[in-house]
């Protein structure tokens, strides 16, 4: 009887933890570079600065001397949930779940000779945060969650001739997961209906690679193909459970492991110089979100040993199509503009409060101004429009249901960076 009585609450909390791993998970094209103003168009083919390490390391072979790019940005937006009348949960509104998030990046490239180039990049290209009001109506599904990945990428490129270049980067990602979610105590047989809550927090390292090739069939035309491998992030922490009563007390301190995969991606890009002023850019991008949707979960209990399962969030792979243009207005001023469409990693039926993702449109623009022949400054802006995203979730044990939609969801990025050449 003791084993059975512990298994139910253990796996109830196990499911709570595993769901939170999806909160705000998103691959970011906005990493504090001029790529923001192009909505990722031409990213794997441009090779116009050391930030090419993030999009296609083969682009290092097009950079002369030593170059450094440092950037900063702020992400902010609107993610507010409007509850339907048929919701049977209690609580107030969600508030805006997207707090402003600062970010930055650093890149350096160095040309060794006519063939070899090396570089290093540091940037955050994975994650976002959802910070709902603690007493909102969907607090049993998601409350305060953040998932982020910082990538460190030493890279090398080799140029065979005027047409072919290849590049490889070793990617070390530092992953950070923080989560606090309310617990409905009624399924645990407690007469006190006040909420409990649990906290889960860990950081870990995962490793992968960036590889790419650029083919230039003629001057002014570049075709880039890049691939980033999956990165395994294995989080482990002891559950910090608050809320006294049978079942909950025994869950406090349980060692819990969450194993997830940052999606692998493939990008095909075109850069075409039309004349001395105009260039057209395009990108097709694929992201393997279906693997990210399967999270392996293991809870260690003293009474029954290690209990494991895999939670399937029913994610699906996504595609992006981006088109952009560059206009050299003067010798000093280069203007960027781009638009992109991303498909959704979740259907309306499978969307959850801890994965408020949907199809999106990106609109970006920006300008690069040459202060002198060795120094450029860039300012860029992008709008990511998610629109309305319906959600309908029910707790299987308690029957608590929250339904409605996120109305007019959007994210904006404002970016500034500088590039120095030596």
C-alpha positions in Angstrom: 0.0 0.0 0.0 2.8 2.4 0.8 4.3 1.9 -2.7 1.0 2.5 -4.5 0.2 5.5 -2.3 3.5 7.1 -3.2 3.5 6.3 -7.0 0.4 8.4 -7.8 1.7 11.7 -6.3 5.2 11.1 -7.5 4.1 10.7 -11.1 1.6 13.6 -10.7 4.6 15.9 -9.8 6.7 14.2 -12.5 4.2 15.2 -15.1 4.1 18.7 -13.7 7.9 19.0 -14.0 8.2 17.6 -17.5 5.5 19.9 -18.9 7.4 23.0 -17.7 10.4 22.1 -19.8 8.6 23.4 -22.9 7.9 26.8 -21.5 8.7 29.5 -24.0 11.1 27.2 -25.9 12.0 28.9 -29.1 15.0 29.2 -31.5 16.0 32.8 -31.7 17.2 34.5 -34.9 17.5 37.7 -32.9 21.0 37.5 -31.2 22.1 41.2 -31.3 23.3 41.3 -34.9 22.4 43.0 -38.2 20.5 39.8 -39.1 17.6 41.1 -37.0 16.9 43.8 -39.7 16.8 41.1 -42.4 14.4 38.7 -40.6 17.0 36.0 -41.2 17.0 36.4 -45.0 20.3 35.3 -46.5 21.7 34.4 -43.2 23.7 31.4 -44.4 25.1 33.2 -47.5 25.8 36.8 -46.5 29.2 36.4 -44.9 29.3 40.1 -44.2 30.8 40.0 -40.7 32.1 37.7 -37.9 28.5 37.0 -36.8 28.4 34.5 -39.7 29.8 32.1 -37.1 26.2 31.7 -35.8 24.6 31.2 -39.2 27.3 29.6 -41.4 30.9 29.3 -40.2 32.0 28.9 -43.9 31.5 32.7 -44.1 34.6 33.3 -42.1 36.6 32.7 -45.3 35.2 35.9 -46.8 36.5 38.1 -43.9 39.8 39.9 -44.2 42.2 40.6 -41.4 40.8 40.6 -37.8 37.2 41.7 -37.2 35.2 42.0 -34.0 31.4 42.5 -33.6 29.8 43.2 -30.2 26.0 43.6 -29.9 23.3 44.1 -27.4 19.5 43.9 -27.6 16.2 43.9 -25.7 13.3 41.6 -26.3 9.9 42.7 -25.1 6.3 41.9 -26.1 2.7 41.0 -25.2 1.6 37.5 -24.1 -1.7 38.1 -22.3 -4.4 35.3 -21.8 -8.1 36.1 -22.1 -10.1 33.4 -20.3 -13.3 31.9 -21.7 -16.6 31.8 -19.6 -16.5 28.0 -19.5 -13.3 27.9 -17.5 -14.0 26.2 -14.1 -10.7 27.2 -12.4 -10.3 30.1 -10.0 -8.0 33.1 -10.2 -7.4 36.4 -11.9 -6.0 37.3 -15.3 -2.6 36.1 -16.5 -1.1 39.6 -16.9 1.6 40.1 -19.6 3.7 36.9 -19.3 6.6 38.4 -21.3 9.0 40.5 -19.2 11.7 42.5 -21.1 14.7 40.3 -21.7 18.2 41.8 -22.3 20.7 39.9 -24.5 24.0 40.3 -26.2 26.6 38.7 -28.4 30.3 38.8 -29.2 32.1 37.5 -32.3 35.7 37.7 -33.5 37.3 36.4 -36.7 40.9 36.2 -37.9 42.3 35.4 -41.3 45.3 33.2 -41.0 46.2 33.1 -44.7 44.5 33.0 -48.1 42.8 29.7 -47.2 42.4 29.4 -43.4 40.3 31.5 -41.1 39.4 31.1 -37.4 36.8 32.7 -35.1 34.9 32.6 -31.9 31.2 33.4 -31.1 29.2 33.8 -27.9 25.5 34.3 -28.2 22.1 33.2 -26.8 20.0 31.7 -29.5 17.6 29.4 -27.6 14.9 30.1 -25.0 12.4 32.6 -23.7 10.5 33.1 -20.4 6.9 33.1 -19.3 6.1 34.9 -16.1 2.4 34.7 -15.3 0.7 36.3 -12.3 1.1 33.8 -9.4 -2.6 33.6 -8.7 -3.9 33.5 -12.3 -6.5 31.0 -13.4 -3.9 28.8 -15.2 -1.4 28.6 -12.4 -1.7 24.8 -12.1 -0.4 24.5 -15.7 2.3 27.2 -15.7 3.4 30.0 -13.4 7.0 31.4 -13.7 9.3 29.5 -16.1 12.5 30.3 -18.0 14.5 28.2 -20.3 17.7 29.6 -21.9 20.8 28.5 -23.8 24.1 30.4 -24.1 26.3 29.1 -26.9 30.1 29.3 -27.1 31.3 28.4 -30.6 35.0 28.3 -31.6 35.1 27.9 -35.4 37.4 27.3 -38.4 36.9 27.8 -42.1 38.8 26.8 -45.2 38.5 28.4 -48.7 39.4 26.0 -51.5 39.1 28.6 -54.3 37.0 31.5 -55.4 33.9 29.3 -55.5 34.0 26.9 -52.5 34.3 27.4 -48.8 33.6 25.2 -45.8 33.4 25.8 -42.1 33.0 24.0 -38.8 32.2 25.2 -35.3 32.1 23.3 -32.0 29.1 24.4 -30.0 29.1 24.3 -26.2 25.7 25.4 -24.9 25.1 26.3 -21.3 21.5 25.6 -20.5 19.5 27.1 -17.7 16.0 26.0 -16.5 14.0 27.7 -13.7 10.4 26.8 -12.8 7.8 27.5 -10.2 4.3 26.1 -10.6 1.3 26.0 -8.3 -0.1 22.6 -7.1 -3.8 22.0 -6.7 -3.8 20.1 -3.4 -7.3 18.7 -3.6 -6.2 15.5 -5.5 -3.9 14.6 -2.6 -6.9 14.3 -0.2 -6.3 17.6 1.6 -9.3 19.5 3.0 -7.3 22.8 3.0 -7.8 24.0 -0.6 -5.0 26.6 -0.5 -2.4 26.0 -3.2 0.9 24.4 -2.8 3.8 24.9 -5.3 7.0 23.4 -6.3 10.3 24.9 -7.5 12.8 23.3 -9.9 16.1 24.9 -11.0 19.2 23.6 -12.7 21.9 24.4 -15.2 23.9 22.1 -17.4 26.2 21.9 -20.5 25.3 20.3 -23.8 27.5 20.0 -26.9 26.9 20.0 -30.7 28.3 21.5 -33.9 27.7 24.1 -36.6 28.8 23.1 -40.1 28.4 24.9 -43.4 29.4 25.4 -47.0 29.2 28.4 -49.3 29.3 28.1 -53.1 29.8 31.2 -55.2 29.1 30.3 -58.9 29.9 33.9 -60.0 30.9 37.2 -58.5 28.0 38.7 -56.5 26.2 35.4 -56.1 26.5 33.2 -53.0 24.6 30.1 -52.0 25.0 28.9 -48.4 23.9 25.7 -46.7 24.3 25.3 -43.0 23.5 22.7 -40.4 23.4 22.9 -36.6 23.2 19.6 -34.7 20.9 18.8 -31.8 22.2 19.6 -28.3 21.2 17.4 -25.4 20.4 19.2 -22.2 20.1 17.0 -19.1 18.7 18.8 -16.1 18.7 17.4 -12.6 17.4 18.9 -9.3 15.6 17.9 -6.1 12.0 19.0 -6.0 11.4 21.8 -3.6 7.7 21.3 -2.7 5.8 23.7 -0.5 2.4 22.5 0.8 2.0 20.2 3.7 -0.1 17.1 3.7 0.0 13.4 2.8 1.8 12.8 -0.5 3.2 16.3 -0.9 5.5 16.0 2.1 7.1 12.8 0.7 7.6 14.5 -2.7 9.8 17.2 -1.2 13.5 16.5 -2.1 12.8 13.9 -4.8 15.7 13.8 -7.3 14.2 14.6 -10.7 15.9 14.4 -14.1 14.6 16.1 -17.3 16.4 15.2 -20.6 15.5 17.3 -23.6 17.0 18.1 -27.0 17.6 21.5 -28.5 16.4 21.1 -32.1 18.7 20.5 -35.0 18.3 22.9 -37.9 19.2 23.2 -41.6 19.4 26.5 -43.5 19.6 27.2 -47.2 20.3 30.8 -48.2 20.9 32.9 -51.3 22.7 36.3 -51.6 22.4 38.0 -55.0 24.1 41.3 -55.7 22.0 42.9 -58.4 24.0 46.1 -58.9 26.3 48.4 -56.8 23.3 49.5 -54.7 20.8 46.6 -54.5 21.1 43.0 -53.2 18.4 40.4 -52.8 18.4 37.7 -50.0 16.4 34.6 -49.3 16.4 31.8 -46.7 14.6 28.5 -46.2 15.1 27.1 -42.7 14.0 23.8 -41.1 13.9 23.1 -37.3 13.4 19.6 -35.7 10.9 20.5 -33.0 9.4 17.0 -33.1 12.4 15.6 -31.1 12.3 18.5 -28.7 8.7 17.5 -27.9 9.8 14.2 -26.3 11.2 14.7 -22.9 12.6 11.9 -20.8 11.7 12.2 -17.1 13.0 10.2 -14.2 12.1 10.6 -10.5 14.1 8.8 -7.8 12.2 7.8 -4.7 13.5 6.0 -1.7 10.3 3.8 -1.5 10.0 2.6 -5.1 13.4 3.4 -6.7 13.7 5.2 -10.0 10.5 5.8 -12.0 10.9 6.9 -15.6 8.7 8.0 -18.5 8.7 10.0 -21.7 6.3 12.9 -22.1 5.2 13.6 -25.7 4.1 17.2 -26.3 3.1 16.4 -29.9 5.4 19.0 -31.3 6.1 19.0 -35.1 8.9 20.3 -37.2 8.8 23.9 -38.4 9.8 25.7 -41.6 10.8 29.3 -42.3 10.8 31.3 -45.5 12.5 34.7 -45.4 13.0 37.3 -48.1 15.0 40.5 -47.8 16.9 43.3 -49.5 19.9 45.5 -48.9 20.2 49.0 -50.3 23.5 50.9 -50.3 22.1 54.4 -50.1 25.5 56.1 -49.8 29.1 55.0 -49.3 28.5 55.1 -45.5 24.8 53.9 -45.2 23.5 50.4 -45.9 19.8 49.8 -45.3 18.4 46.3 -44.6 14.8 45.1 -44.7 13.3 41.6 -44.5 10.1 39.6 -44.0 9.7 36.0 -42.9 7.0 33.4 -42.1 7.5 30.6 -39.6 5.2 27.6 -39.3 4.0 26.5 -35.8 5.6 23.8 -33.7 2.2 23.0 -32.1 -1.4 22.7 -33.4 -4.2 24.6 -31.7 -5.4 21.4 -30.1 -1.9 20.7 -28.6 -0.9 24.2 -27.5 -0.3 24.5 -23.8 0.2 27.4 -21.4 3.9 26.4 -20.9 4.4 26.2 -24.7 2.5 29.3 -26.0 3.9 29.0 -29.5 2.3 29.4 -32.9 2.9 30.4 -36.5 4.5 33.8 -36.8 5.4 36.6 -39.2 8.6 38.6 -38.9 9.2 42.1 -40.1 12.6 43.5 -39.7 14.6 46.6 -40.8 17.8 48.3 -39.9 20.7 50.4 -41.0 24.5 50.1 -40.9 26.6 53.3 -40.9 30.3 53.3 -41.6 31.9 55.7 -39.1 35.2 55.2 -41.0 36.7 52.4 -43.1 37.4 50.3 -40.1 34.3 50.9 -37.9 30.6 50.2 -38.5 27.6 50.8 -36.3 24.2 49.0 -36.8 20.8 49.6 -35.4 18.0 47.1 -36.1 14.4 46.4 -35.2 12.1 43.4 -35.7 8.5 42.5 -34.9 7.5 38.9 -34.5 3.7 38.7 -34.8 2.0 35.6 -33.3 -1.6 36.8 -33.4 -4.3 34.9 -31.5 -3.4 31.5 -30.0 -6.2 29.5 -28.4 -5.5 27.1 -25.5 -7.8 24.6 -23.7 -6.2 22.5 -21.0 -7.8 20.2 -18.3 -6.0 18.6 -15.4 -6.7 14.8 -15.7 -6.7 14.3 -11.9 -8.6 17.3 -10.5 -10.6 18.2 -13.6 -9.6 21.8 -13.4 -10.0 23.4 -16.8 -8.7 26.7 -18.2 -9.6 27.7 -21.8 -9.4 30.9 -23.8 -6.7 32.5 -26.0 -3.7 34.7 -26.1 -4.9 37.8 -27.9 -2.7 39.6 -30.4 0.6 38.1 -29.1 3.8 39.8 -30.3 7.5 40.1 -29.6 9.8 43.0 -30.6 13.5 43.1 -30.7 15.7 46.3 -30.7 19.3 45.7 -31.4 22.5 47.7 -31.6 26.0 46.5 -32.5 29.4 47.7 -33.7 32.1 46.1 -35.9 35.8 46.9 -35.8 38.3 45.8 -38.4 42.1 45.5 -37.9 
